[in-house]
Amino acid sequence: MPASQNYSQWIQLSDAIKLLMATDLSEEDAQHTLCAAISDGIVHFRVRLGRHTTRDMVDKFSVLREDDLDIPPPLLPKHLDFKASRPNEPWLVRRDKRPHITGWWTISLLEVWQPDIVALSRTAPSCPARPDDESAHHGSNAAPASRVESGSQQQPRRRPKTQTGRDRARMAIQALFPAALPDQATVPNSTLCKQVSERLKDLGLAATSDDTILRAAGRRK
């Protein structure tokens, strides 16, 4: 894992794009490549929070990592402000990772791990597939890259994270109930499933079954 104290190797999005463009990628292709690498877990990243979208909370001090967050899929260049180095829309802080600040937050700064970008630049295709291309595979347009840590040591990259129906249901539940999910007497299963299905639609996410929703809520094994 990147050493959190080694600030010199955390870079902003605009600098990451410059590194990728040095391999003869166009700016647009570099942006698509970076987005896919972030989504697939090929590139480590960290964020600084801004403001909670539903609670009166501002956090200028916490630094969160990729495992603390759920990114609304698919991540495309239009979803990022590359100059300001931050997402244009809120991201979800996971309840199971950061229960005291769970919910949707604006992000004030997004930085990526420079050695990962260097590794990505060595393997990025000259004409990456786009999420709407027939050749795209699960929205990924980045070729496999070796995980590069500080110095010359290399480790295999993490297995790409694939979002499941339960992941989507969990995101919708956290969006509906940022503090805590009410008990079944307050929100019956049928009501919960209906509300989650409607929120998935609002978020532009694929629908999932009632059974999966109840599993994500911890109401069914």
MIPATI-877000 format. One record per residue: x, y, z of N, C-alpha, C in turn. Coordinates in steps of 0.1 Angstrom, whole numbers, plus 5000, padded with zeros to 4 digits. Each point is the difference from the previous one (the first is absolute). Example, Ala and Ser with C-alpha at 12.3 -4.5 7.8 and 13.67 -1.06 7.14 Angstrom:
2
513249435078499150125000500950125000499650114993500950115000499250115008
***
This chain:
221
500849885000499250125000500950125000499550114994500850135000500250055014501250055003500350065013499350135001499050015009499250125001500950125004501149985006500950125004500850054988500149924989500850044988499150094991499850135004499150084993500550034986501349994997500550044987499549914989499649885003499549914990498550004998499350085007498650024997499950124991499349984988500050114990498550034997499850124994498650034997499749954986498750004996499649944988500650064987500250135000500650074989501549954998500749975010501349954999500049854995499049935005499949864995499750004985499250094995499750004986501250044992500850095005501350034993500949884999500149925010500849885000499549904989498749985000499449914990500150064986499950134998500150064987501549994994500949985009501449994996500249874992499149915001500149874993499350014986499750124996499350034987498549985000499449985012498650005001499550154998498850014994499450134999499450035014499750135003499550045013498749925003499149994990498849935002500249855004500949944992500349865003500649985014500950095003500750005013498950015011499050094999499050015010499249885001499649934989499249885000500949895007501249994997500949905005500150025015500250125005500150025015498749975007498850044994498749975006499849855002500449924989499849865001500949945010501350055001500949955010499650025014499450125003499550035013498849905003499149994991498849915002500449865002501049954993500449865001501049975011500450105008500949975011501549994996500350044988501449994995500850125006499450115003500750115005499550045014500950005010499650055013499750155000499050045008499750145001499650035014500150135003499550055013499250134998499150035009499250124999500050085013499750134999499750085011498550044998499349995011498550025000499750155000498850034996499550145000498850015009498849994995498850025008499149884998499449955011499049894999498750064994499449924991498950054992498750005008499949925010498750005008500150035014501250015005500250045014500850135001499950085010500750125002501449975005500849944991501449965003501050054990501150055004501150044992501349935005500849944992501249935005501250054991500950075006501150054993501349925004499949905008501149935005500249864996498849934999500149854997500649984986500849904999500649954987499549864998499249974990499449874998500749944988499949865000500649924989499049934992500449944990499049944990499049905007500549925010499249905007498950075008500250135003499050065009498850054992500050004987499150064991499349914990498850034996499449944989499850114989500549984988500050104989498849964992499150104997498849974991500549964986499749884995500449964987499150054989500550004988501449994996500750135002501350005004500850125001500550044986499650124996500450054987500650145001500850044990500750135001499050125004498849994995499150115003499650015015500349895007499750005015501150065008501250044994501150055007500450144995500450085010500650134997501549985000500649994989501449965000500950125004499650124998500850125004499950015015498949995006499850015014500449875008500149894992500449875005498949965011498849984995498949965009498849954991499249925006498749964993499150124999499149994990499050114999498849975008499849875004498849965008500549945013499149995010500449935013500349864998500949955009500349855001499549955013499849875001499449945012501149945009500050055012500849945011499349885006500749894999499449875004499749995015498949955004499649995014500949905007500349894993500849895006501550045003500450114993501450055002500150125009499150104998500050125007498650035006499549935009498750015005499650145005501050075006499750135006499850114990500549984988499850104989499449944988499349895001499449944988499050094993499949984987499150084992500750064988499250084993500550074987500750135004501250014995500950125002500550064987500150135000500750064990501549985003500849994989501449975002500850134996500950055009500750124997501349984993500549875001501349974993500149854998500449974988500249864996501449994995500849915006501449984996500349854997500949974991500349874996501549975003500349875001501349955004500950004987501050085000500850024988500649874995500649925008500649874995499049924992498750005004499049934993499850064986500050134999499850074987501249974991501250005006501249964992499849864994499649915009499849864995498949994989498950085003498950004990500550064987500850105000500550064987500849904992500649905006500849904993499249904993498749995004499249894995498750054993499850135001498750064995500049984985498949964994499949994985500050134994500550014987500050124993498650064997499149904999498650044997499149935009499850045012499249925010498649994996499449895004498549984998499350105009498850044995499250095008498849925006499450055011498949935007498949974990499850084990498849984991500549924987501249965000500549924989499649865001499849924990499749865001501149925005501350064998501149925005500350035015499350095006500250025014499649885009500849985010499849885008499650055014498850005004499550045013500450155002500050084990500350145001501550035002500949904999501450025002500750034987500850105000500850034988501550015003500449945011501450015004500549865000501249984994500749875000500549975013500249875004500549965012501450065003500250055012501350065003500549945013501349995001500649955013499950115010499849965013499950095011501550045003500250135000501450055002499950075013500949965010500150075012501250095000500250075011501250095001501249924997501050074993501249934996499749924988500849894998499949924988499249875003499549985012499349885003498650004993499649894994498749984993499249895007498750025000499149905004498949994990499349884999498949994991498950105004499350054990498950105003498949925007499250085007498849945007499049954989499249905004499049954991499050114998499650034988499050114998498749985008499550105005498849995008498850014991499249905000498849994992498850035009499250104996498850035008498949904998499549955011498949905000498750075003498949924998498750055003499950045015500749925009499950035014500750145003501150024992500850135002499050114996499349994989499150104996498950035010499549895005498950015010500550075012501249965004500650075012500250154998500450044988500250144997498650075001499049944995498750065000499450015015500349905008499550005014500750115008501350014997500850105007499550144996499750024987499550134996498650035006499249905002498750025006500050025015500949925006500150015015501550025004500550124999501450035002500449985015499150015009500349995014500049855004498949934998499949865003498749954993500049874996498849944995499049975011498750064998499049975011499749855000499449965012499749865001498849964991499749875000499049954991498650055004499850025013498750055004499750144995501150084999499950144995499950014985500949924993500049994986499949854996498849964997499849854996500849974988500349874998500749954989499550054986498749994999499450044987500250154997499950085011500250144998501550034997500949935007501450024997500449964986499549894995500349964987499550104989498850055003499550104990500850135000500450055012500850125001501349984994500749895003501349974994499949994985499149944995499849984985499850144994499250085006499850144995501350085000500849995012501250075001501149954990500049874997501049954990499750074987498750014997499650064987500450155000499850075011500450145001501550024998500849905005501450015000500649954986499149954992500449954987500749875000499749925011500749875002499049894996500649884996499249894996499149955011498849954997499149955010500649865006499549975011500449875006498849945007500049875004498949935005499750045014498749985005499750025014500849925009500349884996500849915009501450065002500650054989501350065002500050135008498950084999499850125008500049965015499249905003499949965014501349945005500749934992501449965005500950115002499950114991500950115002499650085013498749995004499550065012500349925012500549884999500249915011498849945005498950004992498749945005499849864994500949954993499949864994501449954998500249875003501349944998500249954986
***
